[in-house]
Every structure is written in C-alpha cells, then in structure tokens.
Amino acid sequence: MRPERFMISDRSWAIIEPLVPGTARSCGVTAKDTRLFLEAVSR
C-alpha cells in the first residue's frame, strides 16, 4: 500500500478542519493533531 494514498491534502484539510472538533482554535483539552488522527483512521 502506498502511504501517500492516506494523506489528507492541504486543500481537503482546509475544507474539513472547520467541521471537526479538536482543532487549534478549540478551547479546552482536545486531540493534539486531529488531521493526523483522521489520516490514521482512514488506513
């Protein structure tokens, strides 16, 4: 399997980021890297 297949592109992330919890602008304790988590789950 090719690892780059599972990478979320910057363009896609710009669309997805406002829709998911745990981003840098969220208050409180959240995931450290939501983008990395989504890439891991998509494997």
KADA-V144412 format. One record per backbone hydrogen bond with DSSP energy under -1.0 kcal/mol. NH is the residue of the N-H (numbers start at 0). CO is the residue of the C=O. If there is no record, write none. Layout:
[[NH,CO] [NH,CO]]
This chain:
[[4,1] [5,2] [6,3] [12,8] [13,9] [15,11] [16,12] [18,15] [19,16] [25,22] [36,32] [37,33] [38,34] [39,35] [40,36] [41,37]]
